[in-house]
């Protein structure tokens, strides 16, 4: 898969802008990430080792929701205010501020360090949070490679 590193740089730079542009930029980054994940054989293989889950990220100082669904080996995304889900679905909620999310996407702050410093609140099972963290690390390695090339 060919991803333009200049596009990634432009998107990351736009994280410094207004709240609405920040939200749009985060959406673009996530869509790019999901495109990579859903089309990379290596990443799909990694995803296949996990049960279905829903990852909800709430950026509290922007009142902004990010929902990433993993179903049948595929990832999807939306930013609805609230999604209705059954009790059987595995959902993990991460609550943080814009600055923390920005640093994580710019790879200036590891998610585990942000959690240990109290910058990320987790609502859900810690084991599920660790699974999401592992996927984030896996994707971050790939993303870092794109940024530097």
N, C-alpha and C positions, 0 to 999 in steps of 0.2 A: 504494500500500500504506500502510495506517495503522498506525503503531507508537506505542504509548503511551510518551511520554518519561518519565513517572513510573516506569514499569516499568524502564526502562533505568537510571534514577537509583538505584532500590532494588537492582537487581542489582549495579551498580558499588559501592554502599556495602557490600554483603555481601562484597566482596573483602577487607575488613578483618577478617573473622571467622576462625574455626577452620580448620584444614587441610581437613577434610571439607566444610565449607560453602563454602570457597574453590573446591574442585574442582567442587562442584555449581554454583556461580555461573559458573565458567568454561564449564561445559557449557551452561548457559542462554544465556550471551552468544554462544557459538559457534552454537547452534541458531538463535538470533535472527538472527545474521549470515547463516547459510546460507539462512534463510527469505527474508531481504531479497535475497540474491544470486540465489537460484533463481527469484524472482518479479519481479525488476526487469528490464524489457526492456533498459535501459541496461547493467546489470551483466552480463546474459546475453550481450549483444553483445560486451562486453569479454572475457568468458570464452571466447567462441567463437574468439578469436584465439590461444588457447593450446592446445598439445597436452595430452593427459591427463597427470596427475601425481598424486603422493601427497606431502603435506606432513605430516611427523611432527614434533611439538613434544614434547620431553621436559623436564619440569620436575623437575630433578634433586634438589632438596631436599625434594620431596614424593613422589618416585618415581611420577610421574603422566604418563601418555601421552595425547597428543591426535593423532588421525589424521584428516586431512581429505583426502578423495579427490575428484579432478576427473575424471569419466568422461563422455564424450559430452555435454559442455556443462552437466553438473549437478554440484553439490557435495554430498557426504555426510560424516558425522562419526561417529566412535566413540572411545571411550577404553579400548579393550582394552590389556592389558599388551603384547602383541606381535601383530602381524599378519604372516602369511606372504604374500610377494609374489614374483612371478616376476622373473627377472633383467632382462627387457625393460622393466619398468615404471620410469618416472622417479620416483625417490624422493629427497627432500631432507629431511635431519634438522636440526632446530634444537634445541640444548641450552642451557637457561638456568635461572635460579632464579625462584622465586615472585615476588620483589620486582620483578624486571625485567619479567615478564609483566604484573603488576599495573600497573606504570607505563605499559606500552605500551597496555593496554586503557583506562586513564584518560587516555591521550594526553599523558602527562607526559614520555615518553621515546620518540623516534622509533627504529624498529627499526635503521635504518642507523647511528645514533649509538651504540646499544647494542652493535652489532657492532664498530664502530671502537674502542670502549672495552674490547673483550674480554669483554663481558658475555653475548654469544651466541656459541656455538661452532656451526660449520656442518660437517656431514658430507654431502658431495655436491658437485656442480658449482656453482661460483660463479654461472655464468650462470643456472642454475635458481633459485638463491637470489634473484637479482635479479628474476626473473619473479615469485616469491612476494612479494617486497618491493613490486613495482609493484601487485600485486593488493591487498596490505595497505593501501598508500597510497590506492588507489582506494576501498576500503571505508571507510577511516578518514575520508575527506572526507564520505561519506554519513552515517556514524555520528556525526561531530561535528555535523552539521546536525541530527540527531535529538535530540542532547543539549541543544543550545542553543534548540530550539523547543518 
